[in-house]
Amino acid sequence: MPAFCGYPDAREGPNTSHNPKPGTNPVLRGLPLAIAGSAAANIGFITSFLWSNAGFNRLRKLKKDLDKYEPRYDPTVTPLAKEGDTAFGVKEVNEAIASFKHQGTPGQYHSAADFHTAFSSGRLSPLKVTETLLELISTHAEHAKAFLDINKPVILAAAEESSRRYKAGRPLGLLDGVPVGIKDEVDLEGHQKSLGSCKSEPCPEGGTSWCVKKLEEAGAIIMGKLNMHELGLDTTNNNGSTGKTPLNPHNPHYYTGGSSGGSARISAAPTQRLATSNGVFGPMASSMSDLEIGYRFMAVPDPNTSESSTFAPPKPVAAKANRPKRIGIYKPWFEQADPPVLNACRAAVAHYESAGYTTVDITIPYLIEGQLAHAMTILSEQSSGGNQLGHLAPANKILLSLGKQTPAVDFLLAQKMRSLLMEHVSFLFRKHPGLLIVTPTTPNAGWHISWGDGDLKYGISDANASLRNMEYIWLANFTGCPALSIPVGMTEPKEGRGKIPIGLMAMAEWGGEEELLEWGKTGEQWIFESGNEKLGKPESWVDVLKLATNVK
């Protein structure tokens, strides 16, 4: 076992059942939502009622079990660097990925290697592609909604420098000239930061976030700040207050999905996390090859940050031939998914079994209460961060008011619940070496915009749907374990004609990113071999390389 700092004790938690019941939180839209947002921000007894109705006081009933654990305020578990690891940086990452097998999804999206090939051959230049993308964003409303801030002079200057390097035959590496977008939660010099709200500020003192700097040093062209749900406080990206709610490219009657997560080892210093103990950063990509490239650059340790500098560098590690590969499934939890999602995920698990993974039955205690503890922690941390409510959307006024309502004793109980869960999954990882805890990514296929334009204009507060949507993903975030989601199918929509993607997620032991990458590649290969029906390409997708080639 490698050396760790902060690794939790391995202790099996209580034996509990999992029988979730439908939520009873009020669903608010339009004028009632606006009134409720103002009332929650100004009338204490209303907020108190909503806090109790959400079930946040439920942890008090578990005090006998929770008092056996010390509160855990920070879930970070650090796989420690070994002697000689400190020299690992962007140059070493470029050398490491040079031998990768780079591939996108056949018939689907372009990979970083496709851009690199086009630039190296002279068929296209980074400047040409960047100009084409900027034109596309500025002239198409739906593409424009994906971005909150774009600084064209800065972007074009970076593309010109990259083009000169390719022309001179000295590109920095595979990522040089490749267009990348970054979430507005991180900082980028020369760009505004609004966190998805209608109030923006210049890049804070300290400049660009460390993980973004690593991408820039690799030559990536940062195209601007991508949209996000206001303060990252929900999972829809419904931003009625800004009028910029991106629609799902597969079907415009659905949301895109919201706040994303990543690995605790990725430093965004000096950027402050929105939720101190739950905010993490990481890459999203259309192929495992690109995901791995993004991860390895972004996870280069930051020597100026005490937490990041102690992490082992993201070096590729060859898998041991005799290392067990196990998938852990808690059936009562797994089977909460809707039938189309459940069927697709079961088919994917069957593939993994045929590929050498062994499935084991596991149990996890207090999942319902654990999810409430996770939500309570995020709301408490965000509400203590000095966020003023006046400029926020009504739904977030309600949520942050709930966070301010949380008593210290309940916050402490939530951190004891975190400790209980971390020690239990530590027990599972020790009992089943090589274990990946696998679930659907979400129990439902997408979030349907049920009231259409009305919801997009005025916003929506639906805590029941939010908790349902996050039924699986919260555990990795709360315990600090790395996790990875891959697409495993498509299903028919409630409205419109574009099919909706279905995801499968694996959660690894702390420091288990390499096992996750291997797991993701195994699933991706299955998708390649099964045909593109599992990954239908959105009709709105634009072949940027082809478009740039045709532009004169």
N, C-alpha and C positions, 0 to 999 in steps of 0.2 A: 504494500500500500504506500503511495507517495506521501510526502510530508505535507500536512495541512496546518493552517491556523484557523481556529474557530470551528473545527469540525464538531458537530453535536454528538453527545453520547448516544449509543444505540440502545434504545429502550422501547419495547413494544407498548403501544398505547392501549387504552381500554377497548373492550370488545363491544362495539355499538352497531346498530342497524342503520340502514340508509333508506328512509321513506319520506322524500320531500313532498311538501304540499304546495298547492298554488299560492302565490303571494297575494297579500291583501292591501298592497300599497295603492293609493289612488292614482289613476292615470289622468293626466291633465294636458290639455291642448288649448291653443288660442287664448281668448280673454280670461277664462278661468285660470290658465297657467300664469298669465301675467299678474293677475291679482294674488294668486298663491305665492308667487315669487316675492312680491313686495311684502306680503303679510309675514312670510317665514323670516324675512330679513329684519322685520321690525317688531313682531309680536311673539314674545317668548313662549307662551303656552301653546301656540299652534306648532311651533317647532318641536316642543316637548312631546306633543301628541304624535307627530310624524315620526320622531325618533323611536318612541316606544312601539308604535304600530309597525315599524320596519323590523322589529324583533331584536334590536341592538341590546336590549336588557336581558336577552336570553342566556348570555354567558354566566349571569349570576346564579342560575340554577345548576351550573356545572362546577361551582366553586370547590366542592370536595375533591374532584379530580384535578382541577387546575392548580390548586394549592400545592400539589406535589411537584410542581415545576417552577423554576425561576423564570421570570419574564425575559424574553429575548427581543431586544429592540432593533437589532441589525442582523439580517440573515446571511450576511456575507461570509462565505467559507473560502479561504484562500489556499489553492494549491501552490506551495511555495517554490520559488525559483531555486535552481541548483547552481552551484558554482560554474561560472562561464556562461550562464544564460543571459546575463545582463547586457551582452553585446548584440542582442537580437533586435533589429530595427527594420526599417522599410527596405533597405538594401538586402537584408537576409530574407525577408518575405519574398521579394522579387526572385531571388535565387531559388527559394523553396518551391514557388508555384510554376517555375519555368518548366518543370517536368510533369506538371499535371496533365491529365487528359481533359481538355476543355471542350465542352459541348453544351449547346442550348437544347431546347426541346424541338425535335424534328418537326418541321412544318409549323412551328409556333413562333417563339420570340428569339430575337438576336441575342447572342451572348457577348460578353466582353471580348472574347477571342474573335468574334465576327467583326467587331469594330476594329480591333487591332490588325486583323488581316487586311481589311479594306484600307487602313491608313498605311500599313507597311508596303503594300503593293503600289501605292500612289493613286489608286482608283478614286479615293476620296481623301479629304483632309479633315482633321478635327474642327478646323474653322468652318468648313462647308457644312458639316453635320450640325455644329452648334448654331450657325445662322439659320439653318432649316428648322431646327427645333424651336428657336426663339420666334420665328415667323409663324410656325404652327400654333404655338401657345398664344401669341398675340391676336391671331385671327379666328380662333375657334373657342367659343365660350366655355365648352365643357372641359377642354384641355386647360384653359386659363384658371378654372376653379381649383385645379390641383395645386396651384402655387399661391402663396401669400405675399411673397416679395421676390423680385428679380432685379438684379443690378446688371444691366446689359453691358456697360463699359467694362466692368470687372470680369464678367464671364467671357466676353469676346477677347479681352487681353490674354486671359489664360489659354483660350483656344488658339490664338495666334502663336503663343510661345510653344505650345505642343506641336503645332504644325511645323514650326521651324525645326524642332528636334527631329521629327520624322523625316523632313526633307534632308537634314544633315545625316540621316542614318543613325541617330543616337536617341531613340525613344527611351524613356525611363523604365519601361517595362510594359507588361500586358495591359495595365489599367490606364496608361498614358493616353489622353484624349477621349476617354470613354465618358459620356455624360452621366451624371449622378445627381439625384435630388436628395436633400436632407430635410428631416422633420423640423418644424419650426421650434421644437423644444430645445434644440441645441443652438449654439451661437456661431455666427459667421460674420467676420469683419466685412463692413461695407453693406450689410443688410439689416433691415429692421427685424424686430422680434415682437410678436403679438400673442404667441401661445394660442392662436386660433380665435382670439377675442377681437373686438373692434377697437382696442387701444393698443397702439404699437409704440415701441421705443427703440433707440439705436442699439447696436450691439454693445453689451455691457463692457465695462473696463476689464481687461484681461484678454479680450479678443476671442478668436475662433476656438471652439472646443477641440481638445486633444485628438479625439477619434476622427474628427473632420480634417484636422491638419495632416493626419497620416494619409488620408485619401488624396489630399492636395499634393503632398510630397510624392505620391505615386503617380501624379500627373492627371488624376481624374478632373474633369471639368464639372465643378459644382454649379448646377443650373439654377439654384435658388432655394428658397425655403418652401417646403411642402406644407400643404394644409393639414390641420389636425383638429380633433374635437376640442372645443374651448377648454383649456387647462388640462386636457386629456382626461376629463371626468366622466366620460361615457364611451360607448363603443359604436356609435353610429356615424360620427362626423357631421351630424346635423348642426349647422351653425347659422341659425336663422338671423342672429344679430348682425352677422357680416354679409349675409346674402350669398355666401359661397359654400354651398354644400355639394361636394362632388357626388355624382351618381355612380352606381356600380356599372362599370363598362360592359359587363355581361348582360345586365338588364337594368334599365334606368328606373324601374319601379322598386329598386332595392338600394339600400345604403351600401357604401363601399366597405364599411367596417371602420373601427376606430383605433384607439390607442394601441400601439405596438409595444413589444418587449424585447429583451435581449439578454446578454450575459453580464453578470455583475463584474466580470473582469475587464469590461470595456470602459475606459475612462473618458468622460466628457469634460473634465476640468478645463477651465474654471467654472463651467456651467453648474449652477445649483439644480439639483433634482427637484421636481415639483412635489413629489411625495418622498420624503427623506429615505425611508427604509424599503420602498417598493419601486422607486424609479430606476429603470435600467435602460441601456441603449444597445442596439444591435442592428445587423443588416437584414434587409428583405431583398429577394432576388427572384428571377424567373427560372433559375436553374441552380442545381446544387453546386456546380462549378463556380458560378458567380457568387453564390452565397459564401462559399469557402474563401474565395479571394477577398470579399469584403470583410469577413470575420478576421482573417489573419492580419490584414492591415489595421483594422480598427482596434484589435486587441493587443497591439504592441504596447507593452507596459510604459506608463508615464513615470519617468524617474523623479519628477518633481512632486508627485503625489504619493503620500505614504501608503495609502491603500493599494493603489495600482502598481507601485514599484515592486511590491513583494510578490506579485503574481508570476507564476511560471510563464514564459513567452509562448505564443501560439504556434509552436513548431509542429509540423506534421510528424505524427508518430505511427509507425507501421504496426498494424494490429497483430497481436500474438496469435499464432495458429491455434493454440489450445485455449484461448480465452473464451469463456462461455458467453453466449448471446441469448439473453432472456427477455421476454416481454411479459410484464406484470399487468394483469387486468383485474380490477375490482368489479365484478359483473353487475351488482346492483347499481353501481354508479355509471358504468359504461352503457348499460341498457336504458338509461334515461333519455337517450337520443331519439329523435323522431325516426320513424321507420326507414325513410330513404337514406338518412345519414347512417343509421345503424347497419343497414345492408351493405353500403359501400365500405364502411370501416371493417366490418367482418370479413369481407372479401379481401381487403388489404392485409388483415392479420393472417388470413389463410395463406396468402402469398409469402409473408415473412416466415411462416412455419415451413413452407416448402423450400425457402432459401436458407434454412439452417437455424432459425430462431426457435427457441422453446418457449411455449406459453405456460405461465404459472399463475395460479389463482392467488390473489393477495387481498387484504382488507386494509382500509384506512378509516380511522375513527373520526367522528364529529365533522363530517364534511359540510353539513349544513351550517353548523355553528362556526366552523372555520372560515367559510366564505363570508359570513357576517363579520367576523373578526377582521378579515382582510379589508372589507369595505369600510368598516369603522376606522381602521388604522389610516387608510388613504385619506378619508375625509378629515380626520383629526389633524393629520400632518399638513394637508393643504390649507385647512382653515387657520392654522397657526402661522402660516407663512407670510402674513401681511397682505393677502389678497383683499382688495377693496371690492365690495359687492356691487357698487353702483353701475358699473359699465358692463356687468356680466349678463348673460341670458337668464331668463327667469328660472329655468331648470337648474342652473348652477347656483343661483342664489339660494334655492332650496337645499341643494346638496351641501354647500359650504356652511349654511346655517345649521344643518344637522351635525356637521363636524364640530362646530363651536359648542353644540349642546352636550357633547360627550363628556361625562364625568371622568375624573382621573382614575377612579377605581375600575371603571369599565374599560378604559384604555389599557390599564395594567392587565386586566383579565385577557384582553385580546392578545397581548404579548406573551402571556403564559400559554395561550392556545397556540401561538406560533411555535413556542418552544416544544410543546407536546407533539405537534405535527412534524417538526424537524427531527426530533428524536425518534419518532415512529418511522419516518422514511429512512433515517439512518439505519434503523434496525432492519428494514427491508433490504437495503443495499448490502448490508453485511450478511444477511441470511441468504441472499440470492446474488452472488457476484455476477457482474455484467448486466444487471437488471435495468430495463427501461420501463417506466410506468407509462402505459399507452392508453389513450382515450380519444374519442372524437375531438376535434379542435373546438367546435361548438355543437350543441345538441340539435340545433336547427340549421337549415341551409339558408344562410343570409337573414337579414332583417328587412322585412317588407315595409315599404312606406305606405302604411295602410290608409292614411287620409290624404295621400297625394300632396298637391301643392300647398294645402293648408298646413301640413306638418312642416314642410320646407320653409314656409314663410314665418311661422310663429314658434316653431320648435315643439318639443314634446318632452314630457316627464313621465317615464314609464319604468319605475324601478323594478317591477316584476319581470319585464322583458330584459332589462339590463342584467339582472342576476341570472336569469335563464341563459342569456347569451354567454355569460362568463362562467357557466357551471363547471367547466373543466380547467380553464386557463389560469384561474386565480391561484391554484395550489403552487405552481412553479414560482410565480411572482412572490408569493408570501413567504415561501421557504428558501428562496434564493437559488433554487436549482435551475440549471440551464435547460432549455426546452426548444423543440423544433417542430414546426408544422409543415406538412407537405400536402398537396392536393391528391385526392384519390378517386375523384369521380364528379359527376354532375347530376343534377336532378331537375325535374320540371318545376317551373315557378308558380306562384299563386296568381301572378298577373304578368302579362307580356309574353314574349316568345323566347327570350334568351335564357338558357339553362343556368342554374346557380351552382357554383363550385362547392365541393364538400372536402373538408380537411381532416387529416389524422395527425395527432400530436404525440410526441414522445418526450418524457421528462427524464433526464439522466441524473446520476449522482453528481454532486458538486465536483467541478473539474472534469466532467465527462463530455466535453464538447467533441472530442475526437470520435467517441462512440456514437454521438448523435449524427455527425457528418457521415459516418459509415452507414448508419440506419437510413438516413435520407437518400443516399446514393442507391441503396438497395431498392427502396421504394420507387425512385425515379426510373431505374432500369426497368422495373415492372411496367411502369406507365409507357415507356418507350416501346416495349415489346407488345403491349396490349393495344396500341393504336391511339390515335388522337381523340377518340370519342370520350376519353376520361378527362381531357383537358381542352374543351372547346375554346377556340380563340374568339374574343369579342369582335363583333362586327365593326366596332369603332376603332379597332387597332390600326395604327398607321405604320407601314414599313418605312422607317425613317431613312435607312440606307438607300432604299430604292428611290424614295422621294428626293433625297439629296443628290443622287446620281442624275435624276431627270431635270433638276433645277439648273437653269443656265445663268 
